[in-house]
Amino acid sequence: MPGQVGMDRLRIKPSRTRRWTSRLILAVGVLTLCVTPVVSVGAWLVMSDPAVAADVAAEGDLWPIVRAIVETLGEAVRDLLELL
């Protein structure tokens, strides 16, 4: 009733389409936040270390990039801990 103060409004349940859309957008956002740093580090390694790029091109195997990413991140964490 319009004259009553302090009463809650009736809540309308969101449609299933709206729920699934919001969940999909959330999942895409989380995936993007997880994948973007790995891809950028991989691109940086390919540009800064041509030997890794040559290994990947010759063998068609991505493990040299994965290994280089892990080594680079390990060195970064070690250097950060040394500063602390």
N, C-alpha and C positions, 0 to 999 in steps of 0.2 A: 504494500500500500504506500502511496506516495507521501503521506503525512507522517509516517512512523520514522523516528530517528533511531539509528543504531541497529537496524535490521540488516542482515546480510542479503545481498542480491542472490538470485538464483544463479547457480553456476551451470554453464553448459559444457558438457564433455566435448573435448576436441575430437574431430573426426579421425578415423583411422588413417586416412591419407595424410592429414596434417602431422600426426605423430610419426609416421614412417618417413615423411619428408624431413622433419627436424632431426630424426635419428640418423638419416642418411647424410645430411649436411654436417652433423657433428662427427660422424665417422670419417668423412672425407677430410674435414679439418684436422682431426687428430692424425690421420695418415699423412697428410701433407706436412704437419709439424715434425713427424718422425723421419720422413723420407728426404725432405729438402736438405738438411745438413749433410747427409750421407752422399747425396748426389753432388752437392757443391764441392765437398772434399774430394770426391772422385774426379770431378772435372779439373779441379786445381792440380791434383796429382798427375793427371794425364798431360796437362800443359807444362808443369814444372819438371817432370821426370820423363823425358822421351823414351828411355829404355823400357819403362813400364808400358807405355803406349805401343812400342814395337813388339813387346811380348804378347800383348793382347791381340794385336793385329795379325801376328804370325801364327799364334796357336788358336785364336778364337776362344780363349779361356779367360774368364773374368777373375780368377783367383789371384793373379798378381796384383790387381787393383785392390781387392779385398785385403790382401796381406799388407799392402802399402798403407791403406787407410788405417788398419789396426795398429801398425807400427807408428804412424804419424800421430794418432790419437794417444797412444801410449807415451810417446815422447812429450806430447803437450801436457799430459797429466803429470808426468814425472817432473817437468820443468816448473809447473805450477806448484807442486808440492815442495820443490826446492826453494821457491820464493817465500813460502809460508814458514 
